[in-house]
């Protein structure tokens, strides 16, 4: 029993630490490749294993690099009431109003998506295959995080409402258990995004609008389940893990009326559309000559600059 308790604690820590879970992020990146036009598809399909595997690199950095954390969320509910017009959408305007320290403490995901977008566009212009792949894999992570409702709430893990663990429940447990059986990943082709900044802010606002339902439905469901039905021990990778039970997960997903599937599908579409738009904005460079082995050494990350000030270095 002592061993099971330790494993349960470790499992809970894993679920709380990551966004969409490793499974979800990899699935999003992999599926997004097939939404690309023919001019991009060969290059991305040739390197699909890299795109999929490195979808989780930003999460792997979160506890090694202090600057990484704020790039995954925005506690937008701390800026007043929906639609949070009190918060300027342009970085410099937001800094002038709230200070950079305040913004970093509350999360910067929509601004960081644009930072990565500009870097991806530059990589396309320079036909720099290693950077195209690296930035494609990583911008997808931040885009997908912006689609998660609890990434837009200061009550991000139900810590203020006695719902600790709901973060991983919504974004990891449901996709891992149900996506292969129930989710439909036949999605239309990527589309050009004329204003990527407006687009990602719209997704953030959608997430913020849904965050209350994520919490409320789980509270309601909890009233009808005893702990011995709410949780279960399951074997995961030859390890006994403490999980939300399958019955509880299915019931929660039903209350959410397909929300997780819709947000995951939209994450896939948004990711492919950002890749496509960066390529178009870079002048639609010919990628046919960039058939590249992505498993070769890719240069270490450069400093990320938002406002003329270095806020992080991935190394």
C-alpha positions in Angstrom: 0.0 0.0 0.0 2.9 2.3 0.7 4.2 1.8 -2.8 0.8 2.5 -4.2 0.5 5.7 -2.2 3.9 7.0 -3.5 2.9 6.1 -7.1 -0.4 7.9 -6.7 1.4 11.0 -5.5 3.8 10.9 -8.3 1.1 10.3 -10.9 -0.9 13.3 -9.6 2.2 15.5 -9.9 2.7 14.4 -13.5 -0.9 15.2 -14.4 -0.7 18.6 -12.8 2.6 19.6 -14.4 1.8 19.4 -18.1 -0.6 20.9 -20.6 -2.7 18.6 -22.7 -0.4 15.9 -21.4 2.4 14.5 -23.5 -0.1 12.3 -25.4 -2.3 15.3 -26.3 0.4 17.5 -27.5 2.0 14.8 -29.6 -1.4 13.9 -31.1 -2.1 17.5 -32.0 1.3 18.1 -33.7 1.1 14.8 -35.6 -2.5 15.3 -36.9 -1.9 19.0 -37.8 0.7 17.9 -40.4 -2.0 16.4 -42.6 -3.9 19.6 -42.8 -1.1 21.3 -44.7 -1.2 22.1 -48.5 0.9 20.0 -50.8 3.6 22.6 -51.0 4.4 22.1 -47.3 3.2 18.5 -46.8 6.3 16.6 -48.1 8.7 18.5 -45.9 6.5 18.1 -42.8 5.6 14.5 -43.4 9.3 13.6 -43.9 9.9 15.0 -40.4 6.7 14.1 -38.8 8.4 12.0 -36.1 10.4 15.1 -35.0 7.3 17.3 -35.1 5.5 14.8 -32.9 8.3 14.0 -30.4 9.3 17.6 -29.8 5.8 18.8 -29.2 6.5 18.4 -25.5 9.9 20.2 -25.4 8.4 23.4 -23.8 6.9 21.3 -20.9 10.2 19.5 -20.4 11.9 23.0 -19.9 9.3 24.3 -17.4 11.1 23.3 -14.3 14.6 23.8 -15.6 14.1 27.4 -16.8 12.2 29.8 -14.7 11.2 32.0 -17.7 9.4 29.1 -19.4 6.4 28.8 -17.1 4.6 32.0 -18.0 4.6 31.2 -21.7 2.0 28.4 -21.2 -0.9 30.3 -19.7 -2.6 33.7 -19.0 -4.7 34.3 -15.9 -6.8 36.6 -17.8 -9.6 36.6 -15.2 -7.3 38.7 -13.0 -7.8 41.6 -15.4 -11.4 42.4 -14.7 -14.5 41.0 -16.4 -15.0 39.2 -19.7 -14.0 40.2 -22.5 -11.2 41.8 -20.4 -10.9 44.9 -22.5 -9.0 46.4 -19.6 -6.0 44.3 -20.8 -4.3 45.8 -23.9 -3.6 43.2 -26.6 -0.4 44.8 -27.7 2.6 43.8 -25.5 4.1 47.3 -25.0 0.7 48.8 -24.2 0.1 46.1 -21.6 3.6 46.6 -20.1 3.0 50.3 -19.8 -0.3 49.7 -18.1 0.5 46.8 -15.8 4.3 46.4 -15.7 6.2 43.5 -17.2 6.6 41.8 -13.8 2.8 41.7 -13.4 2.3 40.3 -16.9 4.9 37.6 -16.4 3.4 36.6 -13.1 0.0 36.2 -14.7 1.2 34.5 -17.9 2.0 35.6 -21.4 0.9 32.8 -23.7 -0.9 34.9 -26.5 2.1 37.2 -26.7 4.6 34.4 -26.8 2.6 32.7 -29.6 3.3 35.8 -31.7 6.9 35.8 -30.7 7.2 32.2 -31.9 5.2 33.1 -35.0 7.7 35.8 -36.0 10.6 33.4 -35.5 9.0 30.7 -37.6 8.3 33.2 -40.3 11.9 34.3 -40.3 13.1 30.6 -40.4 10.9 30.1 -43.5 12.3 33.2 -45.2 15.9 31.9 -44.6 14.9 28.4 -45.5 16.5 27.2 -42.3 15.2 23.7 -42.0 16.3 22.9 -38.5 14.7 26.1 -37.1 11.5 25.6 -39.2 11.0 22.3 -37.5 12.0 23.4 -34.1 9.7 26.4 -34.1 6.9 24.5 -35.8 6.9 21.9 -33.0 7.1 24.4 -30.2 4.7 27.1 -31.4 2.1 24.3 -31.7 2.6 23.6 -28.0 1.8 27.2 -27.0 -1.1 27.5 -29.4 -2.6 24.4 -28.0 -2.2 25.6 -24.4 -4.1 28.7 -25.3 -7.1 26.5 -26.2 -7.3 24.9 -22.7 -9.8 26.7 -20.5 -8.0 26.3 -17.2 -4.9 27.9 -18.8 -6.8 31.2 -18.7 -7.9 31.0 -15.1 -6.0 31.8 -11.8 -7.9 28.8 -10.4 -6.0 26.7 -12.9 -6.0 23.4 -10.9 -9.1 23.9 -8.9 -6.9 24.9 -5.9 -9.4 27.6 -4.8 -12.5 25.4 -5.1 -11.2 22.1 -3.6 -10.9 20.5 -7.0 -7.2 19.8 -7.0 -6.3 17.7 -10.0 -9.0 18.9 -12.4 -6.3 20.5 -14.7 -4.8 17.1 -15.6 -8.3 15.5 -15.6 -9.6 17.7 -18.3 -6.5 18.0 -20.6 -4.8 14.6 -20.0 -7.1 11.9 -18.6 -10.0 12.6 -21.0 -7.9 12.7 -24.2 -5.8 9.7 -23.3 -8.9 7.6 -22.4 -11.3 8.7 -25.0 -9.6 10.3 -28.0 -8.8 7.1 -29.9 -12.3 5.6 -29.3 -14.6 8.6 -29.6 -12.9 11.7 -31.0 -13.2 12.6 -34.7 -9.9 14.0 -36.1 -11.1 14.4 -39.7 -10.6 18.1 -40.0 -10.6 20.5 -42.9 -7.4 21.9 -44.4 -5.4 24.7 -42.8 -6.5 28.2 -43.7 -4.6 31.5 -43.9 -4.9 33.7 -40.8 -4.7 37.3 -41.8 -4.2 38.6 -38.2 -2.6 35.9 -36.1 -2.6 38.1 -33.0 -6.4 38.7 -33.1 -6.8 35.0 -33.8 -4.9 33.7 -30.8 -6.6 36.3 -28.5 -10.0 35.0 -29.8 -9.0 31.5 -28.8 -7.9 32.7 -25.3 -11.2 34.4 -24.8 -13.1 31.3 -25.8 -11.0 29.3 -23.3 -11.8 31.9 -20.6 -15.5 31.7 -21.3 -15.4 27.9 -20.9 -13.3 27.8 -17.7 -16.3 28.2 -15.4 -18.1 25.3 -17.0 -15.0 23.1 -16.6 -15.1 23.7 -12.8 -18.8 23.8 -12.3 -19.6 20.5 -14.1 -16.9 18.6 -12.1 -18.3 20.0 -8.8 -21.8 18.8 -9.8 -20.5 15.3 -10.9 -18.5 14.9 -7.7 -21.7 15.0 -5.6 -22.9 11.8 -7.3 -19.7 9.7 -7.0 -18.2 8.2 -3.9 -14.4 8.1 -3.9 -14.3 4.3 -4.6 -16.1 5.0 -7.9 -14.4 8.3 -8.7 -10.9 6.9 -8.6 -9.3 3.7 -9.7 -5.8 2.1 -9.8 -4.7 1.3 -13.3 -1.5 -0.1 -14.9 0.3 2.5 -17.0 3.6 1.5 -18.6 4.0 -1.3 -16.1 3.4 1.0 -13.2 0.3 1.0 -11.0 -1.2 4.5 -11.1 -4.0 6.3 -9.3 -6.4 7.7 -11.8 -9.9 9.1 -12.2 -12.0 6.1 -13.0 -13.2 5.4 -16.5 -16.8 5.8 -15.4 -16.1 9.2 -13.8 -14.1 10.3 -16.9 -16.9 9.3 -19.3 -19.5 11.0 -17.2 -17.5 14.2 -17.0 -16.9 14.2 -20.7 -20.6 13.8 -21.3 -21.4 16.7 -19.0 -18.9 18.8 -21.0 -20.8 17.9 -24.1 -17.7 17.2 -26.2 -15.8 20.3 -25.1 -12.4 18.5 -24.9 -12.8 17.1 -28.3 -13.8 20.5 -29.8 -10.9 22.3 -28.2 -8.5 19.5 -29.3 -9.8 19.6 -32.9 -9.5 23.4 -32.9 -5.9 23.2 -31.5 -5.0 21.0 -34.5 -6.6 23.3 -37.0 -5.1 26.4 -35.4 -1.6 24.8 -35.3 -1.7 23.9 -39.0 -3.1 27.3 -39.9 -0.3 29.1 -38.0 2.3 27.0 -39.8 0.6 27.7 -43.1 0.2 31.4 -42.5 3.9 31.8 -41.4 4.9 30.1 -44.7 2.6 32.4 -46.7 3.8 35.5 -44.9 7.4 34.5 -45.6 6.7 34.5 -49.3 5.8 30.8 -49.8 9.4 29.6 -50.1 10.0 26.4 -52.0 10.4 23.6 -49.4 11.0 20.8 -51.8 14.7 21.3 -51.5 14.6 21.2 -47.7 14.3 17.4 -47.3 16.2 17.3 -44.0 16.9 14.7 -41.4 15.6 16.4 -38.3 17.3 14.0 -36.0 20.6 15.7 -36.8 21.8 18.2 -34.2 19.6 21.3 -34.1 21.1 24.4 -32.7 20.2 25.4 -29.2 17.4 27.8 -28.6 18.1 31.5 -29.0 17.1 34.1 -26.4 13.4 35.0 -26.7 12.7 38.7 -26.8 9.3 40.3 -26.4 9.9 43.9 -25.5 13.5 44.5 -26.3 14.4 42.7 -23.0 15.7 39.2 -22.9 13.3 37.2 -20.7 14.6 33.7 -21.3 17.2 31.5 -22.8 16.6 27.8 -23.5 19.9 26.1 -23.1 
